[in-house]
Amino acid sequence: PPHPPREPPVRTLLLIASVYALMSLVTFAAFARDKRAARRGRPRTPERTLHALELACGWPGALLALRLLRHKSAKRPYRVVLLIIISLHLILWGALAWVWIN
């Protein structure tokens, strides 16, 4: 008979959610700092640093920053890379969910 689907441990899911929440806060703060620097004519945060934060589970914070701060929202090449990063995360989580279920 088919075995019931396995579920990931609740502690693991809470840890993952905590990492995403923390990195989202860090990423949002980095966007806010960069926006402030841009307005004041001060040195900026390199885009590769912002993308690295997004890749390190901070992409939800980046999406919020784009919406709430209107920072980087007009830069199409930046948004394309962000969408690729989000897609990679979703593909990874979809694959992991498939493995957990099967």
C-alpha positions in Angstrom: 0.0 0.0 0.0 1.2 3.6 -0.6 2.8 5.2 2.3 1.4 8.4 3.7 3.2 11.6 2.7 5.9 12.7 5.1 5.7 16.1 6.6 8.7 18.2 7.5 9.2 18.7 11.2 7.5 21.7 12.6 10.8 22.9 14.2 12.5 22.8 10.7 9.7 24.9 9.2 9.9 27.4 12.1 13.7 27.7 11.6 13.3 28.2 7.9 10.5 30.9 8.4 12.7 32.6 11.0 15.7 32.7 8.6 13.5 34.2 5.8 12.0 36.8 8.3 15.4 37.8 9.6 17.0 38.1 6.2 14.0 40.0 4.9 14.4 42.6 7.7 18.1 42.9 6.9 17.4 43.2 3.2 14.7 45.8 3.8 17.0 47.8 6.0 19.7 47.6 3.3 17.3 49.0 0.7 16.2 51.8 3.1 19.8 52.7 3.8 20.7 52.7 0.1 17.6 54.9 -0.7 18.7 57.3 2.0 22.3 57.4 0.6 20.9 58.0 -2.9 18.9 61.0 -1.7 21.8 62.5 0.2 24.4 61.9 -2.5 26.4 59.5 -0.4 28.1 56.2 -1.3 25.6 53.6 -2.4 25.2 49.9 -1.6 26.3 47.9 -4.6 23.5 46.1 -6.5 25.4 42.8 -6.2 25.2 43.2 -2.4 21.5 43.8 -2.5 21.1 40.7 -4.8 23.3 38.6 -2.5 20.9 39.5 0.4 17.9 38.6 -1.7 19.5 35.3 -2.6 20.3 34.6 1.1 16.5 34.4 1.8 15.9 38.1 1.9 13.9 38.4 -1.3 10.5 39.0 0.5 12.1 42.1 2.2 13.3 43.3 -1.2 9.8 43.0 -2.6 8.4 45.0 0.3 11.1 47.6 -0.2 10.4 47.9 -3.9 6.7 48.5 -3.0 6.9 50.6 0.2 10.1 52.6 -0.4 9.8 52.7 -4.2 13.5 51.9 -4.4 14.9 50.1 -7.5 11.3 49.8 -8.8 12.0 51.7 -12.0 15.2 49.7 -12.8 14.0 46.9 -15.1 17.4 45.0 -15.2 17.4 45.0 -11.4 13.8 43.7 -11.2 14.7 40.9 -13.8 17.5 39.6 -11.6 15.3 39.8 -8.5 12.6 37.8 -10.3 15.2 35.2 -11.3 16.3 34.9 -7.6 12.6 34.5 -6.5 12.1 31.9 -9.2 15.1 29.9 -8.0 13.8 30.0 -4.4 10.3 28.8 -5.5 11.8 26.0 -7.7 14.0 24.9 -4.8 11.1 24.8 -2.4 8.9 23.1 -4.9 11.5 20.4 -5.4 11.9 20.0 -1.6 8.2 19.7 -1.1 8.0 17.1 -3.8 10.8 15.1 -2.1 9.1 15.4 1.3 5.7 14.3 -0.1 7.2 11.4 -2.1 
